């Protein structure tokens, strides 16, 4: 429960700081996508540590059971999230580069 609250608070803080520093602009979607990528990388790191601690030797999920599978599943879903966000950021950057080249 604490992890969920922490991540939610981090998301809210990034959104507030983004809105204060840079009010809504045409690049706000790109900024949102980049912040999603940063947060998803943070989740991979967080779940990576959780996998090491929970399923490692002497950890509470060491034996194969619900906690073992749930921890690994959360880690793999977070990796999938990073991959999707990275693809989206790269596609948006390519689109912006193409639009900038058309305006020249």
C-alpha positions as CSV (number, residue, x, y, z in Angstrom):
1,X,0.0,0.0,0.0
2,X,2.8,2.4,0.8
3,X,4.5,1.8,-2.6
4,X,1.2,2.7,-4.4
5,X,0.8,5.9,-2.4
6,X,4.4,6.8,-3.0
7,X,4.2,6.3,-6.7
8,X,0.9,8.2,-6.9
9,X,2.3,11.1,-4.9
10,X,5.4,11.2,-7.2
11,X,3.1,11.3,-10.3
12,X,1.1,14.1,-8.8
13,X,4.3,16.0,-7.9
14,X,5.7,15.7,-11.4
15,X,2.4,16.8,-13.0
16,X,2.1,19.9,-10.6
17,X,5.7,20.9,-11.2
18,X,5.3,20.4,-15.0
19,X,2.2,22.6,-15.0
20,X,3.8,25.3,-12.9
21,X,7.1,25.4,-14.8
22,X,5.6,25.0,-18.3
23,X,1.9,25.8,-18.7
24,X,0.0,23.9,-21.3
25,X,1.7,24.1,-24.6
26,X,1.8,22.1,-27.9
27,X,4.6,20.0,-26.4
28,X,2.7,19.2,-23.3
29,X,1.8,15.7,-24.7
30,X,5.4,15.1,-25.3
31,X,6.3,16.2,-21.8
32,X,3.6,13.9,-20.4
33,X,4.9,11.0,-22.4
34,X,8.5,11.6,-21.2
35,X,7.4,11.8,-17.6
36,X,5.5,8.5,-18.0
37,X,8.7,7.0,-19.3
38,X,10.7,8.3,-16.3
39,X,8.1,6.9,-13.9
40,X,7.9,3.6,-15.6
41,X,11.7,3.3,-15.4
42,X,11.4,4.1,-11.7
43,X,8.8,1.3,-11.3
44,X,11.2,-1.2,-13.0
45,X,13.9,-0.3,-10.5
46,X,11.4,-0.5,-7.6
47,X,10.1,-3.9,-8.7
48,X,13.6,-5.1,-9.5
49,X,14.6,-4.5,-5.9
50,X,11.4,-6.1,-4.7
51,X,12.1,-9.2,-6.8
52,X,15.6,-9.4,-5.3
53,X,14.5,-8.9,-1.7
54,X,11.2,-10.9,-1.8
55,X,12.3,-13.9,-3.9
56,X,15.9,-14.0,-2.9
57,X,17.5,-16.4,-0.4
58,X,15.8,-16.0,2.9
59,X,13.1,-13.7,1.5
60,X,9.4,-14.2,2.3
61,X,8.6,-15.3,-1.2
62,X,11.5,-17.6,-1.6
63,X,9.3,-20.7,-2.1
64,X,7.2,-20.8,-5.2
65,X,3.8,-19.5,-4.3
66,X,1.5,-16.6,-4.8
67,X,3.9,-14.0,-3.6
68,X,6.7,-15.4,-5.8
69,X,4.6,-15.3,-9.0
70,X,3.0,-11.9,-8.2
71,X,6.4,-10.3,-7.6
72,X,7.8,-11.6,-10.9
73,X,4.6,-10.7,-12.8
74,X,4.7,-7.1,-11.5
75,X,8.4,-6.8,-12.5
76,X,7.7,-8.2,-16.0
77,X,4.6,-5.9,-16.5
78,X,6.8,-2.9,-15.5
79,X,9.4,-3.9,-18.1
80,X,6.6,-4.1,-20.7
81,X,5.4,-0.6,-19.6
82,X,8.9,0.8,-20.2
83,X,9.1,-0.7,-23.6
84,X,5.7,0.7,-24.7
85,X,6.5,4.2,-23.3
86,X,9.9,4.2,-25.0
87,X,8.2,3.3,-28.3
88,X,5.7,6.1,-27.8
89,X,8.4,8.6,-27.0
90,X,10.5,7.6,-30.0
91,X,7.4,7.8,-32.3
92,X,6.5,11.3,-31.0
93,X,10.1,12.5,-31.4
94,X,10.2,11.3,-35.0
95,X,6.9,13.0,-35.7
96,X,8.2,16.3,-34.3
97,X,11.4,16.0,-36.3
98,X,9.4,15.3,-39.4
99,X,7.1,18.3,-38.7
100,X,10.2,20.5,-38.1
101,X,11.8,19.4,-41.3
102,X,8.6,20.2,-43.2
103,X,8.6,23.8,-41.8
104,X,12.1,24.5,-43.0
